[in-house]
Each structure stands twice: as structure tokens, then as C-alpha cells.
Amino acid sequence: MRGAADRGRDLGPTTYGEGESTDTSSTIDLARLFKLRLVVARHGEMDLARWWNSRGMLGRRGAVVLERGFPRTHFFAQARAVFAIAQARCAELFDPPGCMTLWHLPAELEDQFEDEWHRWLDSYEEWTPFFERIQPLAGADLLGELADFELIDAGTRESVAGLRKSPEGRSIALPGVHEPTDDVITLLAAAFARSEPGALLIPYARLEAGT
């Protein structure tokens, strides 16, 4: 998956873990994390895969509605709303302790993502093309969509295919224990592809102790 983790960074080297004391030695590309969340969030809306209860909020309809109140930052308002809905839906279905999901990463990483969010707002024009590209997604093939955005490679596809669903059919685990890395987060996003329309599986990874 390393090849995928080295692409899709045209919006700058926004990273987690550089020059700061953290509980992990990993460096996370926060702009890449944002892109992964955006593609999965759009794919899972009710007008596409029907995983969480937002309908076209990240599509053109949502842009038209929110642009009236947020003429410059409406794309980020759309994303904020859908991220919250997706996070709540996933936590409702499966929220084990000591684990991370695409929507629930270690607190320090989430804090730095939030800090970077405010910087992205200051340069919102740089994100406009990406938001516009996710609007017309068809929702038929999440792995294909992620590949089109150069966020996964063939190795990620193979890893997703090898994951096992839980017996109760609510989750799908990455084997072993992990710290957050670009590769792990990419797999947490891509593994949503094992879900079916209207039948959501929550990909998760167990955290290393102290992460």
C-alpha cells in the first residue's frame, strides 16, 4: 500500500507527527486523510450506498443549499455535516474500546486534523476542485472511486479482499494491532467496500497499547 500512500498530496505536505511529541512515530498525511474521508462519506450517502442518513449533502444538491448561507466555505460545511452523520452511524453499529476507525482515530490525531481544518478553510479555493469531483460519484464501486483519486493501489485492493467479516456481520477487522499510519488509515477507508448497499460493515483496527 505504500505506493498509494505517496500519492494524492497536491494540497501540500500537511502531516501529523512532524516536529511534535506524539505517542506514535508515524507521520500522517492529514490532507490525504481528508480526501479519504470525503470519498467514503460521499459514497455512503443515501442517494448512493445508503449507509448513513444524509442524502446528496456532498453532491450538487447540498452545495446549492448551503452555498446560500456559506458562500465561500459551503463545501466544508457540507463535509462537516456528513462526517458527523457517518461517525455517529458507525459508532451506533459498532464502537469497541481500544480500536480506531476511519471516523474515530486517536484523540491527538483528531485534534491535529481539526487544527488543520481551520487552515484549509483559509485556502478553501485549493479544495474546490476535489469537492466538485466527488459530487457526481455513482456509488457503485468504492475501490474504483478511491483508485480514480489515486488514493489506493493494487496492493490495497488485495488487502481488502483478504479481510474477514465478523460473525455477526457488523464489522470487519484489520488483523493484529496497529498504530495509525497512512497505510492503516487507507485500508480502514477502502475496507468499507466490503459493505453492501444498505448494509454497512464497520472496518476497524485494534490500537497498540498506549496509542
Secondary structure by P-SEA (a helix, b strand, c coil): ccccccccccccccccccccccccccccaaaaaaaaaaaaaaaacccccccccccccccaaaaaaacccccccaaaaaaaaaaaaaaaaaaaacccccccccccccaaaaaaaaaaaaaaaaacccaaaaaaaacccccccaaaaaaaaccccaaaaaaaaacccccccccccccccccccaaaaaaaaaacccccccbbbbbbbbbcccc
